[in-house]
Amino acid sequence: MPSTRIGRRVPFTIALASVRVKKNGEAINPVLYEYYQKKKESKLKKVALGAVTHKVSNIIFVVLRDSKLYELQTPEEHKMLY
């Protein structure tokens, strides 16, 4: 049971930290921050944060599956690779 709680808490904590901004107003993770702001327009804050948590979980899965380092890419940059 404790491993389940930590398995849900870690992506949530990463998502929470990713949507913050620094004192100068710059986003910690601009890609996830922009995604969060877009989701927040039509959803409640916690629902939008849940969507970011889901995205973080997907990123963690891909990093582990492909054994590659995480690279911060905008959706436009990602589309250009394909």
Buried (B, 14 or more C-beta within 10 A) or exposed (E): EEEEEEEEEBBBEBBEEBBEEEEEEEBEBEBBBBBBEEBBEEBEEEEBBBBBBEBBBEBBEEEEEEEEEEEEEEEEEEEEEE
